[in-house]
């Protein structure tokens, strides 16, 4: 049976990029993986806009800003999954409580079930479930990692 998530209040809501948890990246604290992911779209092209995204009040605000920017990195479509994996890896390495939840899923398939989102989500079997695949790879990479390990960025 697959593990599915959508809303933050769901049992696996912490798998969402909208889950608030601090991530240290580039010497700065980011309020969520959504903030960081959206800002990285503009890395090297519009660092002022990246900082605006970092300071967004909510992950939803960060997502909205990230989708409205004009100077997205030219290689973004080719690297977005790899960037997402780096961001999600840091989220779970730096937040031990979340890593425990991820590891508790065992070998189950993980699916984001956001209706209409066909790239990142499972979308009722019509989507690629790229976020779920990222989560499963991060689970595999961090399995066996001591829960007291710290990350140096």
N, CA, C and O of each residue as an XYZ file, in Angstrom:
612
protein
N       0.839     -1.188      0.000
C       0.000      0.000      0.000
C       0.883      1.251      0.000
O       1.849      1.328      0.760
N       0.564      2.201     -0.826
C       1.355      3.427     -0.942
C       1.011      4.404      0.183
O      -0.110      4.429      0.691
N       1.991      5.188      0.545
C       1.813      6.259      1.520
C       1.569      7.529      0.733
O       2.380      7.923     -0.105
N       0.437      8.169      1.013
C       0.064      9.362      0.267
C      -0.015     10.567      1.201
O      -0.351     10.445      2.378
N       0.305     11.730      0.642
C       0.203     12.962      1.414
C      -0.260     14.094      0.520
O      -0.015     14.104     -0.686
N      -0.927     15.035      1.134
C      -1.367     16.243      0.450
C      -1.389     17.408      1.434
O      -0.650     18.380      1.277
N      -2.236     17.301      2.442
C      -2.415     18.401      3.387
C      -1.427     18.290      4.545
O      -1.028     17.196      4.943
N      -1.049     19.435      5.065
C      -0.084     19.463      6.160
C      -0.591     18.714      7.388
O       0.212     18.152      8.134
N      -1.870     18.694      7.610
C      -2.419     18.005      8.786
C      -2.562     16.496      8.579
O      -2.907     15.776      9.516
N      -2.302     16.012      7.364
C      -2.328     14.571      7.096
C      -1.191     13.899      7.861
O      -0.213     14.558      8.213
N      -1.306     12.576      8.126
C      -0.254     11.877      8.873
C       1.156     12.058      8.293
O       2.132     12.064      9.045
N       1.272     12.201      7.000
C       2.585     12.388      6.375
C       2.712     13.782      5.752
O       3.449     13.979      4.785
N       1.996     14.723      6.311
C       2.022     16.094      5.809
C       3.397     16.729      5.843
O       3.675     17.664      5.092
N       4.259     16.224      6.714
C       5.615     16.781      6.807
C       6.439     16.498      5.552
O       7.513     17.076      5.385
N       5.961     15.623      4.668
C       6.666     15.360      3.416
C       6.463     16.496      2.408
O       7.221     16.624      1.446
N       5.443     17.311      2.634
C       5.153     18.438      1.759
C       6.254     19.481      1.846
O       6.836     19.684      2.912
N       6.540     20.134      0.746
C       7.503     21.231      0.746
C       6.947     22.460      1.455
O       7.688     23.401      1.737
N       5.650     22.458      1.746
C       5.040     23.573      2.470
C       5.170     23.395      3.988
O       4.781     24.288      4.742
N       5.705     22.267      4.446
C       5.922     22.039      5.871
C       6.990     23.009      6.359
O       8.070     23.100      5.776
N       6.688     23.717      7.411
C       7.658     24.683      7.951
C       8.716     23.972      8.786
O       8.412     23.336      9.794
N       9.946     24.093      8.348
C      11.093     23.586      9.104
C      12.318     24.323      8.583
O      12.446     24.567      7.383
N      13.196     24.666      9.477
C      14.385     25.418      9.077
C      15.358     24.538      8.303
O      15.587     23.376      8.638
N      15.916     25.131      7.264
C      16.964     24.496      6.479
C      18.072     25.531      6.316
O      17.827     26.654      5.876
N      19.264     25.149      6.666
C      20.397     26.044      6.468
C      21.013     25.718      5.112
O      21.353     24.571      4.822
N      21.145     26.745      4.297
C      21.690     26.594      2.942
C      22.425     27.887      2.608
O      21.871     28.978      2.746
N      23.641     27.763      2.179
C      24.410     28.941      1.804
C      24.608     29.916      2.954
O      24.710     31.125      2.748
N      24.662     29.374      4.174
C      24.872     30.218      5.343
C      23.634     30.983      5.788
O      23.725     31.845      6.662
N      22.480     30.682      5.202
C      21.233     31.357      5.555
C      20.196     30.333      5.989
O      20.232     29.170      5.588
N      19.270     30.800      6.822
C      18.173     29.942      7.267
C      16.986     30.171      6.337
O      16.574     31.301      6.076
N      16.458     29.062      5.853
C      15.279     29.080      4.978
C      14.113     28.496      5.758
O      14.286     27.487      6.442
N      12.917     29.103      5.677
C      11.782     28.663      6.495
C      11.115     27.363      6.047
O      10.389     26.741      6.823
N      11.352     26.954      4.817
C      10.769     25.705      4.317
C      11.536     25.269      3.072
O      12.278     26.051      2.477
N      11.347     24.025      2.693
C      11.981     23.557      1.464
C      11.369     24.245      0.240
O      12.042     24.390     -0.781
N      10.117     24.665      0.326
C       9.490     25.396     -0.785
C      10.174     26.748     -0.993
O      10.443     27.143     -2.128
N      10.452     27.449      0.094
C      11.168     28.719     -0.010
C      12.504     28.511     -0.743
O      12.832     29.236     -1.682
N      13.245     27.527     -0.301
C      14.573     27.278     -0.871
C      14.481     26.845     -2.329
O      15.195     27.376     -3.180
N      13.618     25.896     -2.621
C      13.482     25.402     -3.993
C      13.113     26.543     -4.951
O      13.722     26.690     -6.011
N      12.123     27.338     -4.575
C      11.687     28.434     -5.458
C      12.803     29.455     -5.655
O      12.983     29.971     -6.758
N      13.550     29.749     -4.598
C      14.642     30.725     -4.700
C      15.763     30.222     -5.599
O      16.389     31.004     -6.315
N      16.014     28.922     -5.563
C      17.103     28.374     -6.369
C      16.830     28.464     -7.867
O      17.752     28.316     -8.669
N      15.585     28.703     -8.255
C      15.267     28.929     -9.665
C      16.000     30.155    -10.206
O      16.246     30.269    -11.407
N      16.341     31.061     -9.305
C      16.907     32.352     -9.695
C      18.365     32.499     -9.292
O      18.941     33.578     -9.429
N      18.963     31.428     -8.800
C      20.360     31.467     -8.373
C      21.243     31.876     -9.544
O      21.218     31.257    -10.608
N      22.017     32.918     -9.328
C      22.928     33.391    -10.357
C      22.304     34.304    -11.388
O      23.023     34.905    -12.187
N      20.980     34.427    -11.397
C      20.334     35.312    -12.372
C      19.659     36.497    -11.697
O      19.624     37.593    -12.255
N      19.122     36.282    -10.493
C      18.432     37.363     -9.784
C      18.476     37.081     -8.288
O      17.491     36.638     -7.698
N      19.625     37.340     -7.687
C      19.808     37.043     -6.269
C      18.938     37.914     -5.372
O      18.579     37.487     -4.275
N      18.594     39.105     -5.801
C      17.691     39.958     -5.035
C      16.313     39.317     -4.950
O      15.680     39.331     -3.894
N      15.853     38.758     -6.055
C      14.556     38.086     -6.073
C      14.604     36.816     -5.212
O      13.630     36.496     -4.531
N      15.721     36.098     -5.240
C      15.882     34.910     -4.387
C      15.709     35.272     -2.923
O      15.063     34.543     -2.171
N      16.282     36.394     -2.517
C      16.159     36.826     -1.120
C      14.732     37.254     -0.789
O      14.273     37.055      0.336
N      14.040     37.826     -1.736
C      12.635     38.165     -1.542
C      11.826     36.899     -1.284
O      10.957     36.877     -0.412
N      12.113     35.860     -2.034
C      11.436     34.572     -1.827
C      11.769     34.028     -0.443
O      10.877     33.553      0.260
N      13.035     34.089     -0.040
C      13.433     33.576      1.278
C      12.662     34.262      2.402
O      12.353     33.640      3.419
N      12.356     35.528      2.219
C      11.675     36.306      3.255
C      10.155     36.244      3.163
O       9.467     36.882      3.960
N       9.619     35.491      2.212
C       8.168     35.370      2.068
C       7.553     34.850      3.368
O       8.149     34.020      4.055
N       6.374     35.336      3.698
C       5.720     34.992      4.959
C       5.375     33.510      5.081
O       5.499     32.930      6.159
N       4.947     32.902      3.988
C       4.502     31.506      4.026
C       5.098     30.740      2.843
O       5.540     31.347      1.868
N       5.110     29.413      2.929
C       5.539     28.629      1.766
C       4.673     28.897      0.532
O       5.182     28.906     -0.589
N       3.377     29.113      0.728
C       2.485     29.434     -0.398
C       2.932     30.735     -1.057
O       2.984     30.829     -2.283
N       3.255     31.742     -0.236
C       3.742     33.015     -0.779
C       5.042     32.811     -1.551
O       5.236     33.402     -2.614
N       5.930     31.977     -1.019
C       7.196     31.687     -1.697
C       6.934     31.018     -3.045
O       7.568     31.352     -4.046
N       5.992     30.070     -3.060
C       5.651     29.374     -4.314
C       5.078     30.350     -5.337
O       5.439     30.319     -6.514
N       4.185     31.210     -4.873
C       3.583     32.189     -5.788
C       4.635     33.131     -6.363
O       4.638     33.419     -7.560
N       5.522     33.605     -5.502
C       6.602     34.479     -5.984
C       7.492     33.743     -6.986
O       7.822     34.275     -8.046
N       7.870     32.529     -6.639
C       8.762     31.753     -7.499
C       8.197     31.499     -8.874
O       8.943     31.381     -9.846
N       6.897     31.413     -8.963
C       6.249     31.163    -10.257
C       6.068     32.438    -11.074
O       5.786     32.382    -12.271
N       6.233     33.589    -10.419
C       6.016     34.862    -11.120
C       7.296     35.512    -11.615
O       7.238     36.445    -12.416
N       8.433     35.048    -11.165
C       9.695     35.676    -11.543
C       9.974     35.558    -13.027
O       9.404     34.719    -13.724
N      10.866     36.421    -13.494
C      11.157     36.482    -14.934
C      12.545     36.001    -15.304
O      12.800     35.708    -16.472
N      13.436     35.913    -14.354
C      14.823     35.590    -14.681
C      15.222     34.194    -14.200
O      16.262     34.025    -13.563
N      14.401     33.209    -14.504
C      14.703     31.832    -14.113
C      15.984     31.385    -14.816
O      16.233     31.721    -15.974
N      16.778     30.625    -14.086
C      18.020     30.095    -14.677
C      17.706     29.393    -15.994
O      16.703     28.684    -16.084
N      18.526     29.571    -16.999
C      18.239     28.963    -18.303
C      18.288     27.434    -18.289
O      17.678     26.792    -19.143
N      18.999     26.852    -17.339
C      19.104     25.391    -17.268
C      18.073     24.759    -16.335
O      18.153     23.563    -16.055
N      17.103     25.544    -15.847
C      16.204     25.089    -14.800
C      15.460     23.799    -15.152
O      15.416     22.879    -14.335
N      14.889     23.715    -16.320
C      14.120     22.511    -16.670
C      14.977     21.252    -16.633
O      14.473     20.165    -16.349
N      16.258     21.393    -16.917
C      17.160     20.237    -16.917
C      17.642     19.842    -15.528
O      18.039     18.696    -15.317
N      17.614     20.773    -14.580
C      18.188     20.488    -13.257
C      17.177     20.515    -12.119
O      17.546     20.254    -10.974
N      15.927     20.818    -12.396
C      14.967     21.022    -11.309
C      14.756     19.795    -10.432
O      14.562     19.938     -9.225
N      14.789     18.605    -10.998
C      14.612     17.405    -10.167
C      15.844     17.204     -9.280
O      15.707     16.873     -8.102
N      17.027     17.397     -9.824
C      18.257     17.262     -9.029
C      18.295     18.311     -7.917
O      18.725     18.015     -6.802
N      17.849     19.531     -8.212
C      17.801     20.586     -7.193
C      16.790     20.204     -6.115
O      17.066     20.348     -4.924
N      15.634     19.723     -6.524
C      14.629     19.300     -5.545
C      15.207     18.216     -4.642
O      14.989     18.237     -3.430
N      15.935     17.278     -5.218
C      16.509     16.205     -4.409
C      17.525     16.762     -3.410
O      17.560     16.312     -2.265
N      18.338     17.716     -3.811
C      19.298     18.326     -2.882
C      18.570     19.040     -1.744
O      18.954     18.918     -0.581
N      17.523     19.780     -2.083
C      16.757     20.532     -1.084
C      16.076     19.573     -0.109
O      16.149     19.763      1.105
N      15.421     18.556     -0.633
C      14.713     17.597      0.222
C      15.704     16.799      1.074
O      15.422     16.499      2.234
N      16.845     16.462      0.513
C      17.867     15.768      1.289
C      18.278     16.621      2.492
O      18.349     16.118      3.613
N      18.542     17.885      2.268
C      18.926     18.765      3.378
C      17.803     18.893      4.397
O      18.058     18.927      5.601
N      16.576     18.964      3.931
C      15.428     19.046      4.839
C      15.434     17.879      5.821
O      15.239     18.070      7.021
N      15.658     16.678      5.311
C      15.576     15.493      6.162
C      16.865     15.215      6.924
O      16.822     14.627      8.004
N      17.996     15.618      6.392
C      19.247     15.452      7.129
C      19.287     16.426      8.309
O      19.732     16.066      9.399
N      18.829     17.639      8.094
C      18.911     18.662      9.125
C      17.781     18.607     10.145
O      17.870     19.250     11.191
N      16.735     17.863      9.868
C      15.581     17.789     10.764
C      15.335     16.332     11.149
O      14.611     15.602     10.472
N      15.947     15.940     12.237
C      15.942     14.552     12.690
C      14.532     13.990     12.881
O      14.271     12.842     12.522
N      13.626     14.788     13.440
C      12.264     14.313     13.665
C      11.575     13.956     12.347
O      10.833     12.976     12.277
N      11.817     14.743     11.317
C      11.228     14.451     10.009
C      11.869     13.220      9.381
O      11.191     12.415      8.742
N      13.167     13.081      9.565
C      13.872     11.907      9.030
C      13.327     10.627      9.649
O      13.204      9.613      8.962
N      13.001     10.661     10.923
C      12.418      9.488     11.584
C      11.081      9.103     10.941
O      10.805      7.922     10.734
N      10.265     10.093     10.630
C       8.979      9.825      9.973
C       9.222      9.220      8.594
O       8.553      8.261      8.209
N      10.167      9.770      7.859
C      10.484      9.250      6.525
C      10.961      7.806      6.607
O      10.524      6.962      5.825
N      11.848      7.522      7.543
C      12.362      6.155      7.688
C      11.288      5.175      8.125
O      11.347      3.995      7.780
N      10.309      5.650      8.877
C       9.225      4.783      9.348
C       8.340      4.288      8.205
O       7.527      3.384      8.402
N       8.488      4.865      7.020
C       7.696      4.406      5.877
C       8.232      3.105      5.289
O       7.604      2.516      4.409
N       9.393      2.652      5.774
C       9.961      1.390      5.295
C      10.275      1.454      3.818
O      10.975      2.354      3.354
N       9.750      0.491      3.086
C       9.966      0.441      1.640
C       8.708      0.786      0.852
O       8.613      0.505     -0.343
N       7.752      1.394      1.533
C       6.491      1.728      0.860
C       6.700      2.820     -0.188
O       7.566      3.683     -0.044
N       5.899      2.763     -1.229
C       5.899      3.834     -2.220
C       5.326      5.080     -1.565
O       4.370      4.993     -0.794
N       5.902      6.237     -1.867
C       5.428      7.521     -1.343
C       4.886      8.332     -2.510
O       5.516      8.446     -3.561
N       3.697      8.894     -2.295
C       3.045      9.651     -3.363
C       2.511     10.978     -2.841
O       1.808     11.021     -1.831
N       2.847     12.051     -3.532
C       2.117     13.295     -3.332
C       0.862     13.169     -4.190
O       0.946     12.714     -5.330
N      -0.286     13.556     -3.675
C      -1.540     13.360     -4.408
C      -2.251     14.694     -4.664
O      -3.447     14.833     -4.409
N      -1.511     15.647     -5.162
C      -2.065     16.961     -5.458
C      -2.812     16.895     -6.787
O      -2.199     16.647     -7.826
N      -4.120     17.112     -6.769
C      -4.902     17.010     -8.006
C      -4.426     18.007     -9.073
O      -4.194     19.181     -8.783
N      -4.291     17.533    -10.267
C      -3.934     18.392    -11.391
C      -2.443     18.609    -11.590
O      -2.031     19.043    -12.666
N      -1.630     18.324    -10.600
C      -0.174     18.493    -10.721
C       0.395     17.190    -11.265
O       0.490     16.198    -10.543
N       0.766     17.196    -12.522
C       1.167     15.943    -13.173
C       2.667     15.720    -13.243
O       3.096     14.671    -13.723
N       3.465     16.642    -12.796
C       4.901     16.417    -12.785
C       5.347     15.953    -11.401
O       5.895     14.858    -11.266
N       5.123     16.762    -10.382
C       5.601     16.440     -9.040
C       4.685     15.450     -8.322
O       5.137     14.730     -7.432
N       3.423     15.405     -8.691
C       2.429     14.613     -7.965
C       2.018     13.348     -8.726
O       2.199     13.226     -9.938
N       1.467     12.430     -7.964
C       0.895     11.207     -8.518
C      -0.394     11.517     -9.277
O      -0.714     10.871    -10.275
N      -1.127     12.518     -8.785
C      -2.338     13.031     -9.445
C      -3.269     11.916     -9.915
O      -3.581     11.806    -11.100
N      -3.704     11.097     -8.967
C      -4.662     10.025     -9.269
C      -4.179      9.086    -10.364
O      -4.965      8.631    -11.195
N      -2.900      8.803    -10.360
C      -2.340      7.858    -11.318
C      -1.979      8.462    -12.660
O      -1.462      7.762    -13.530
N      -2.240      9.744    -12.845
C      -1.950     10.383    -14.124
C      -0.688     11.228    -14.071
O      -0.287     11.808    -15.080
N      -0.052     11.304    -12.892
C       1.129     12.142    -12.761
C       2.403     11.325    -12.646
O       2.365     10.109    -12.454
N       3.528     12.007    -12.766
C       4.839     11.346    -12.719
C       5.318     11.069    -11.292
O       6.188     10.222    -11.088
N       4.761     11.771    -10.310
C       5.121     11.583     -8.903
C       6.607     11.830     -8.639
O       7.234     11.093     -7.878
N       7.159     12.847     -9.256
C       8.588     13.124     -9.091
C       8.949     13.459     -7.649
O      10.030     13.086     -7.193
N       8.067     14.161     -6.907
C       8.374     14.450     -5.508
C       8.380     13.163     -4.685
O       9.240     12.988     -3.822
N       7.452     12.284     -4.935
C       7.453     10.994     -4.244
C       8.724     10.210     -4.526
O       9.291      9.601     -3.620
N       9.174     10.220     -5.773
C      10.415      9.522     -6.140
C      11.615     10.147     -5.437
O      12.514      9.439     -4.983
N      11.626     11.481     -5.350
C      12.704     12.174     -4.633
C      12.702     11.739     -3.173
O      13.754     11.411     -2.623
N      11.549     11.732     -2.550
C      11.454     11.331     -1.142
C      11.954      9.905     -0.930
O      12.637      9.631      0.057
N      11.626      9.010     -1.831
C      12.085      7.624     -1.690
C      13.594      7.517     -1.867
O      14.237      6.729     -1.174
N      14.171      8.291     -2.780
C      15.634      8.293     -2.932
C      16.311      8.885     -1.696
O      17.339      8.380     -1.245
N      15.737      9.948     -1.155
C      16.292     10.553      0.066
C      16.181      9.566      1.225
O      17.101      9.455      2.036
N      15.080      8.864      1.304
C      14.924      7.831      2.342
C      16.039      6.806      2.233
O      16.643      6.434      3.239
N      16.318      6.347      1.015
C      17.382      5.359      0.808
C      18.748      5.927      1.163
O      19.564      5.241      1.779
N      19.007      7.182      0.779
C      20.306      7.798      1.044
C      20.550      8.011      2.536
O      21.688      7.933      2.997
N      19.488      8.277      3.287
C      19.656      8.606      4.705
C      19.414      7.420      5.624
O      19.607      7.523      6.835
N      18.996      6.300      5.060
C      18.737      5.121      5.893
C      20.037      4.703      6.578
O      21.080      4.592      5.934
N      19.963      4.477      7.860
C      21.140      4.082      8.614
C      21.956      5.261      9.122
O      22.914      5.075      9.871
N      21.582      6.479      8.718
C      22.286      7.670      9.185
C      21.950      7.869     10.660
O      20.779      7.838     11.036
N      22.948      8.070     11.484
C      22.661      8.302     12.908
C      21.758      9.514     13.080
O      21.893     10.503     12.359
N      20.855      9.439     14.017
C      19.926     10.546     14.223
C      20.567     11.722     14.931
O      19.912     12.741     15.149
N      21.821     11.603     15.292
C      22.508     12.731     15.921
C      23.514     13.365     14.973
O      24.250     14.268     15.371
N      23.559     12.913     13.734
C      24.514     13.449     12.761
C      24.136     14.882     12.377
O      22.958     15.209     12.232
N      25.123     15.702     12.221
C      24.913     17.076     11.782
C      25.440     17.226     10.364
O      26.362     16.520      9.956
N      24.854     18.141      9.622
C      25.293     18.407      8.257
C      26.114     19.692      8.246
O      25.774     20.667      8.918
N      27.159     19.680      7.502
C      27.945     20.891      7.281
C      27.676     21.359      5.869
O      27.843     20.604      4.912
N      27.269     22.581      5.744
C      26.946     23.125      4.422
C      27.961     24.179      4.058
O      27.878     24.770      2.981
